[in-house]
Amino acid sequence: MIRKPSAGGPQASRKPKAAVKGRASTASPGKGKSKAPATLTAAETEEMFRRFAAKNPEPKGELEHVNPFTLLVAVVLSAQATDAGVNKATRALFQAADTPEKMVALGEAKVRDFIKTIGLFNTKAKNVIALSQQLIAAHNGIVPSTREALETLPGVGRKTANVVLNIAYGQETMAVDTHIFRVGNRTGLAPGKTPLDVETRLEAVVPKPYRLHAHHWLILHGRYTCTALKPRCPLCPIADLCRWPDKTASVPPP
C-alpha cells in the first residue's frame, strides 16, 4: 500500500526543529550556558575590594621562597601543580640551591630528584637549570624586573612574570590564573574570553589603592570561596555584589 504524503509535504518535518530551538532559549540558569553576568559598577568594584582589604589587609602569596630567584623557580614549578605540593618539594631544594649559580652546580638530575613529586618534573627541571644559566649569562645572576626580560627565560610566561614583578618588585601587576579568570567572569568584575582580556580589564577597573594586592585577594577568593565546582556562596563576603546568575545563595555580608 502506498501512503500519500502529508499535506505539509517535506516542510512539515522541519517544524518540530523550530519548536525545539525556541525551547532552548528559555533554559533555566545552571542548565546549559548561563547568561553572562552584567559588569560591576565602579562603586560596586570599590566596595568589593574594600571588603577584601578589611578582611585581609596584607595578603600574601602561598608559594614559599627566600628571594626573587627562589620565587621565580617556585612559580615556574607551580604550573599545573598545587602551591602546597610545590612547597613540599622546594623546601629541601632551596636549602641546597637558593641562587642561580648554586642551582646550575646542583645539576638537572639532582633538581629532578628534588621535584619528582611535582607534575611535569622532567621538563620543569630542564627549565630551572636553563633559566638559571640564562640569568647568569644575561643578567649577572639577578632576576630582572621587567616583564619583557622575564618572558625570555625558559618556562616563564606572562602570568609567571606578573607574579614575580608583583611579589618581588612591588609592581601593580595582575597575574591571571584559573582562579582569577573564574572570579573575574563570574562576578562581573572583569569579564573576558582570555586571561589577557581579564588582565586588561582588571587594570582598567581596580581602584588605585587596591592594585598592589588585587591579584592576591582574587586568587585567595577563587581558591577558598568562589571555587570551581562547589562555590561557597553562603559564606561569600561579596555575594550581594556578585552578578553570577547561578549563585548557590545570595547572602548579604554581615
C-alpha positions as CSV (number, residue, x, y, z in Angstrom):
1,M,0.0,0.0,0.0
2,I,1.4,3.4,-1.0
3,R,0.8,6.2,1.5
4,K,0.1,9.7,0.4
5,P,2.5,12.4,1.6
6,S,1.1,14.6,4.3
7,A,-0.4,17.9,3.4
8,G,2.6,19.8,4.6
9,G,5.0,17.9,2.3
10,P,8.7,18.0,3.1
11,Q,8.3,21.2,5.1
12,A,6.2,19.6,7.8
13,S,9.2,17.6,9.1
14,R,11.1,20.8,9.8
15,K,8.5,22.3,12.2
16,P,9.5,20.4,15.3
17,K,13.1,21.5,14.9
18,A,12.0,25.2,15.1
19,A,9.9,24.4,18.2
20,V,13.0,22.8,19.9
21,K,15.1,25.8,19.1
22,G,12.6,28.0,20.8
23,R,12.5,26.0,23.9
24,A,16.3,26.0,24.2
25,S,16.4,29.8,24.6
26,T,14.3,29.5,27.8
27,A,16.6,27.1,29.7
28,S,17.0,28.0,33.3
29,P,20.3,29.2,34.7
30,G,22.6,26.3,35.5
31,K,21.4,24.1,32.7
32,G,23.4,24.6,29.6
33,K,25.0,28.0,29.2
34,S,24.0,30.7,31.7
35,K,23.6,34.3,30.6
36,A,26.8,36.3,31.0
37,P,26.6,38.5,34.2
38,A,26.5,42.2,33.8
39,T,29.7,44.0,34.8
40,L,30.0,45.6,38.2
41,T,29.7,49.4,38.6
42,A,32.7,51.4,39.7
43,A,31.1,51.8,43.2
44,E,30.5,48.0,43.4
45,T,34.1,47.3,42.4
46,E,35.3,49.8,45.1
47,E,33.2,48.1,47.7
48,M,34.3,44.6,46.7
49,F,38.0,45.5,47.3
50,R,37.2,47.5,50.4
51,R,35.8,44.3,51.9
52,F,38.7,42.1,50.8
53,A,41.1,44.6,52.3
54,A,39.1,44.8,55.6
55,K,39.3,41.0,56.0
56,N,42.9,40.6,54.9
57,P,44.9,43.8,54.8
58,E,48.2,42.3,53.8
59,P,47.5,39.2,51.6
60,K,50.5,37.0,50.7
61,G,51.2,34.5,48.0
62,E,51.3,31.0,49.3
63,L,54.4,29.8,47.4
64,E,57.4,29.7,49.9
65,H,60.6,31.5,48.8
66,V,63.5,33.3,50.3
67,N,64.5,35.7,47.5
68,P,63.4,36.7,43.9
69,F,65.2,33.8,42.4
70,T,63.6,31.1,44.5
71,L,60.2,32.9,43.9
72,L,60.8,32.6,40.2
73,V,61.6,29.0,40.4
74,A,58.6,28.2,42.6
75,V,56.2,29.9,40.2
76,V,57.7,28.0,37.3
77,L,57.2,24.8,39.2
78,S,53.7,25.7,40.2
79,A,52.3,25.3,36.6
80,Q,49.6,22.5,36.7
81,A,50.5,21.8,40.4
82,T,49.3,23.0,43.8
83,D,51.2,25.5,45.9
84,A,51.2,23.0,48.7
85,G,52.8,20.4,46.5
86,V,55.4,22.8,45.3
87,N,56.2,24.0,48.8
88,K,56.7,20.4,50.0
89,A,59.3,19.8,47.2
90,T,61.1,23.2,47.3
91,R,61.8,23.4,51.0
92,A,64.7,21.0,50.5
93,L,65.6,22.2,47.1
94,F,66.0,25.8,48.2
95,Q,68.2,24.7,51.2
96,A,70.5,23.1,48.6
97,A,70.3,25.9,46.0
98,D,68.9,29.4,46.5
99,T,70.9,31.2,43.8
100,P,71.2,30.6,40.0
101,E,74.9,29.6,40.5
102,K,74.1,27.0,43.1
103,M,71.2,25.7,41.0
104,V,73.5,25.2,38.0
105,A,76.1,23.5,40.2
106,L,73.4,21.2,41.6
107,G,72.6,19.9,38.1
108,E,69.5,18.8,36.3
109,A,69.5,15.2,37.7
110,K,69.5,16.4,41.3
111,V,66.9,19.1,40.7
112,R,64.7,16.4,39.2
113,D,65.1,14.3,42.3
114,F,64.0,17.1,44.5
115,I,60.9,17.9,42.4
116,K,59.9,14.4,41.2
117,T,56.6,14.7,43.2
118,I,55.5,17.6,41.1
119,G,53.7,17.2,37.7
120,L,55.9,17.6,34.6
121,F,59.0,17.4,36.7
122,N,61.3,16.4,33.8
123,T,60.5,19.4,31.7
124,K,60.5,21.7,34.8
125,A,63.9,20.5,35.9
126,K,65.3,21.3,32.5
127,N,63.7,24.8,32.6
128,V,65.0,25.5,36.1
129,I,68.6,24.8,35.0
130,A,68.2,26.6,31.7
131,L,66.7,29.8,33.3
132,S,69.4,29.7,35.9
133,Q,72.1,29.6,33.2
134,Q,70.4,32.4,31.3
135,L,70.2,34.5,34.5
136,I,73.9,34.1,35.0
137,A,74.8,34.8,31.3
138,A,72.5,37.7,30.6
139,H,71.6,39.2,34.0
140,N,74.6,38.7,36.3
141,G,72.6,36.2,38.3
142,I,69.9,38.7,39.1
143,V,66.2,38.2,38.4
144,P,65.2,41.0,36.0
145,S,62.4,43.5,37.0
146,T,60.7,43.8,33.6
147,R,58.1,41.6,32.0
148,E,59.9,41.6,28.7
149,A,63.2,40.3,30.2
150,L,61.4,37.7,32.4
151,E,59.5,36.3,29.4
152,T,62.7,35.5,27.6
153,L,63.6,32.9,30.3
154,P,62.8,29.2,29.8
155,G,59.5,28.2,31.3
156,V,58.4,31.8,32.0
157,G,55.2,33.2,30.6
158,R,53.2,36.3,31.2
159,K,51.4,35.0,34.3
160,T,54.7,33.9,35.9
161,A,56.4,37.2,35.1
162,N,53.5,39.1,36.6
163,V,53.7,37.2,39.8
164,V,57.4,37.8,40.2
165,L,57.0,41.5,39.4
166,N,54.3,41.9,41.9
167,I,55.7,39.9,44.8
168,A,59.4,40.5,44.3
169,Y,59.4,44.1,43.0
170,G,56.1,45.5,44.2
171,Q,54.7,46.3,40.8
172,E,50.9,46.6,40.3
173,T,50.5,43.6,38.0
174,M,47.5,41.3,37.6
175,A,48.6,37.6,37.3
176,V,45.5,35.9,35.9
177,D,45.4,32.2,36.8
178,T,42.4,29.9,36.6
179,H,41.0,31.3,39.9
180,I,41.2,35.0,38.8
181,F,39.8,34.1,35.4
182,R,36.8,32.4,37.0
183,V,36.2,35.1,39.6
184,G,36.6,37.9,37.1
185,N,34.0,36.3,34.8
186,R,31.6,35.0,37.4
187,T,31.2,38.1,39.5
188,G,31.1,40.6,36.6
189,L,34.2,42.3,37.9
190,A,36.3,41.7,34.8
191,P,34.7,39.5,32.1
192,G,36.9,38.3,29.3
193,K,37.3,35.4,26.9
194,T,41.1,35.0,27.6
195,P,43.4,35.6,30.6
196,L,44.8,38.7,28.8
197,D,41.3,40.1,28.4
198,V,40.6,39.7,32.1
199,E,44.1,41.1,33.0
200,T,43.5,44.2,30.8
201,R,40.0,44.7,32.3
202,L,41.3,44.4,35.9
203,E,44.0,47.0,35.1
204,A,41.2,49.3,34.0
205,V,38.7,48.8,36.8
206,V,40.6,48.0,40.0
207,P,40.9,51.3,42.1
208,K,44.4,52.5,42.6
209,P,44.6,51.9,46.3
210,Y,43.9,48.2,45.8
211,R,46.0,47.4,42.8
212,L,49.1,46.1,44.5
213,H,47.2,43.3,46.4
214,A,44.3,42.8,44.0
215,H,45.5,39.6,42.3
216,H,46.2,38.1,45.7
217,W,42.8,38.8,47.0
218,L,41.2,37.4,43.9
219,I,43.3,34.3,43.9
220,L,42.5,33.5,47.5
221,H,38.8,34.2,46.9
222,G,38.8,31.8,44.0
223,R,40.8,29.2,45.8
224,Y,38.8,29.1,49.0
225,T,35.4,30.7,48.4
226,C,34.5,31.0,44.7
227,T,35.6,27.5,43.9
228,A,35.0,25.9,40.5
229,L,32.6,23.1,41.4
230,K,31.0,24.0,44.7
231,P,31.3,27.7,45.3
232,R,30.7,28.7,49.0
233,C,28.2,31.4,48.2
234,P,26.5,31.5,51.6
235,L,29.9,32.4,53.1
236,C,31.0,34.8,50.4
237,P,31.7,38.3,51.6
238,I,30.7,39.8,48.3
239,A,27.6,37.7,47.5
240,D,25.3,40.7,47.3
241,L,27.6,42.4,44.8
242,C,28.3,39.3,42.6
243,R,26.3,39.2,39.4
244,W,26.7,35.4,38.8
245,P,23.2,34.1,38.0
246,D,23.9,30.6,39.3
247,K,24.8,31.5,42.9
248,T,24.0,28.8,45.4
249,A,22.7,31.5,47.7
250,S,22.6,35.3,47.8
251,V,23.5,36.2,51.3
252,P,24.4,39.8,52.2
253,P,27.7,40.1,54.1
254,P,27.5,40.6,57.9
